[in-house]
Amino acid sequence: MADLRLAAEKSPTVAEMLAAVPAGAARIEDLIQRGPAAPIWRPLSSSGRACGWTEL
């Protein structure tokens, strides 16, 4: 997550995309065990709580 946020801070193109398109990250273990619809996603725009991908 920190690396993805850093990339957004350093690249105006990435920052612009993230302003227009919600993005999040999830651990691969959580994806395998709980599935992509589970509330395992962390928004890149904040350090908020985990949520479902539709809530990003």
N, C-alpha and C positions, 0 to 999 in steps of 0.2 A: 504494500500500500504506500509506504513512504517513497519508494522508488517511482511509482506511478505518479504520485503527487509532485515529486521533484521534476519529472519529465514535463508535466503540465506547466510548472512554474518557469521552466527554462525555454519552452517552445511556445511562441505565440499561436502557432497553428493548433497545437494540442489544446491549449487553454481555450481557444475559440470553439473548438469542437466540443469540449466538455461543458461549455456554457450553453450550447445548443442541444446536446444529447446527454441525458443522464447516464452515468457510468458507475460501475461498482466492481468489486472483486470478492471472490470467495475462495476458500481453501479447497484444493482438489479432494482432500479427504472428506470434507463436508458434502461436496457435490456427489461423490460416490456413495456415501452412506445415507444421505438424506434426500438427495435429488435436487435438481435445479429450481424447483418451485418452493422449496423450504425457505424459511427466513434466515438465510445464511449469508446474504449479500451485505457488504459494507459500502456505503456511498463514498466515492472518491472526493466528492465536494465537501465532505465534513467528516468528523470522527464520530458520527452518530451511531445509534444502535443498529444491530443487524436487522435486516428486513427482507421481505420477498422481492424478487426482481421487478415486479410490477410497481413497487413502492419507491424505486430508486428515483 
